[in-house]
Amino acid sequence: MKKFFLLFISIVICMIGVAVFSFTQNDQVRQMTYKTFLGQHHIPKEYVPIYQEAADQYEIPWELLAAVHRVETIFSTMDPMVSPVGALGPFQFMPRTWIGWTYPGGRLGEIDEDIDLTDVDLIAEHNGYGVDARGVGRADPFDIYDATYAAAKYLADHGAADGDIEGALFAYNQSNDYVEEVMGYYKAYVDHYELVSLPVTKH
């Protein structure tokens, strides 16, 4: 009986080890885990103050930023945070949107990979949406603060500050399905939300 119990415990430990390894090493397993863990009304508590600060500055609802972040990268749980077409960071900015569309590049928003996207002078010169949210002298699309403030600025400029949330979302990603998906989360968060802590991520 004791041998059976020890064998059972060993099998359970092995299964847990395999699950943890799969979660930390396999992007698809990890993303499916997050999608299952995060319900319609769940928002990771560590991000809410950032959403609120950015939303206050650009006069848009903070729940809108939470909804966009949820749809774009499942609250920054995608790894890597680079889309197949080259969108970057927690809020999936195309490089030319971040730097500014007067900077030369492709029609989808791609630019030369050697360009320093964090260069605040370059962003100012080309009227980009990259934001140095904490005044550190660089605007990084992979930084949660910079990306959140940039998303708030973009959405505000495209109608959200005037109440046209759906119009702003369509400008952000020109897909009716995208607008519908984000609006679903946005309305859910406005109705009520539950703060959660994310499981451990791969770093």
C-alpha positions, -999 to 999 in steps of 0.1 A, spaced: 0 0 0 28 24 9 46 16 -24 14 23 -43 9 56 -25 45 67 -33 40 57 -69 8 77 -71 25 108 -56 54 104 -80 31 103 -110 12 134 -97 44 153 -92 56 144 -127 22 155 -142 25 188 -124 60 192 -137 50 185 -173 21 210 -170 43 237 -155 69 231 -182 43 232 -210 29 264 -196 63 282 -194 78 269 -226 48 265 -250 32 297 -262 0 280 -274 -5 262 -241 2 294 -221 -22 315 -242 -49 289 -239 -44 288 -202 -47 326 -199 -78 326 -221 -94 300 -198 -83 317 -166 -94 352 -177 -131 355 -178 -153 382 -195 -151 405 -164 -115 398 -152 -88 425 -153 -53 420 -139 -51 444 -110 -15 455 -117 -26 472 -149 -56 492 -137 -37 522 -122 -18 525 -155 -50 525 -175 -66 550 -152 -36 574 -153 -34 573 -191 -72 576 -195 -74 606 -172 -47 624 -192 -64 618 -226 -100 620 -213 -112 585 -224 -127 557 -203 -100 535 -187 -121 504 -193 -116 510 -231 -78 506 -226 -84 475 -206 -105 460 -234 -80 469 -261 -52 454 -241 -72 422 -235 -80 417 -272 -46 428 -285 -23 406 -263 -44 390 -237 -31 415 -211 5 412 -223 6 374 -220 15 367 -256 51 358 -261 66 372 -281 45 404 -284 52 408 -321 24 400 -346 29 382 -379 26 416 -397 50 434 -373 28 450 -348 47 455 -315 42 455 -278 12 452 -254 -10 474 -276 3 461 -309 15 493 -326 28 492 -361 63 509 -362 52 537 -385 22 545 -363 46 547 -334 73 568 -352 49 587 -374 36 581 -409 58 608 -425 87 584 -419 93 563 -450 83 527 -449 57 501 -460 20 507 -465 11 483 -436 33 504 -412 65 486 -413 99 504 -414 136 495 -415 144 472 -385 175 493 -378 155 523 -368 154 532 -331 117 532 -323 123 546 -289 139 579 -302 116 606 -289 131 632 -312 124 611 -342 88 605 -330 83 643 -325 97 650 -359 73 626 -376 43 633 -353 41 597 -342 21 582 -314 49 569 -293 48 584 -258 76 586 -232 51 582 -203 75 584 -174 99 610 -188 129 587 -192 140 601 -225 127 571 -246 94 559 -258 93 521 -260 64 503 -277 72 472 -255 69 492 -222 35 489 -206 34 526 -195 45 540 -229 23 517 -249 -8 524 -227 -4 561 -229 2 558 -267 -30 538 -271 -49 563 -250 -36 592 -272 -44 574 -304 -79 564 -293 -86 599 -280 -74 616 -312 -96 593 -333 -129 600 -315 -129 583 -281 -124 616 -263 -156 628 -280 -176 597 -272 -171 579 -306 -156 548 -291 -165 525 -320 -151 549 -345 -118 551 -325 -116 514 -324 -121 510 -361 -93 535 -367 -71 514 -343 -78 482 -363 -99 485 -394 -120 454 -387 -157 453 -377 -150 420 -359 -123 436 -339 -145 465 -329 -172 441 -319 -148 420 -298 -133 450 -280 -167 465 -274 -179 433 -258 -151 435 -232 -155 472 -228 -192 469 -220 -185 440 -197 -159 460 -177 -182 491 -175 -210 468 -162 -187 453 -135 -152 440 -133 -132 417 -111 -95 423 -103 -73 392 -106 -36 383 -104 -21 367 -135 -5 333 -132 33 332 -135 45 341 -170 77 332 -189 105 357 -184 
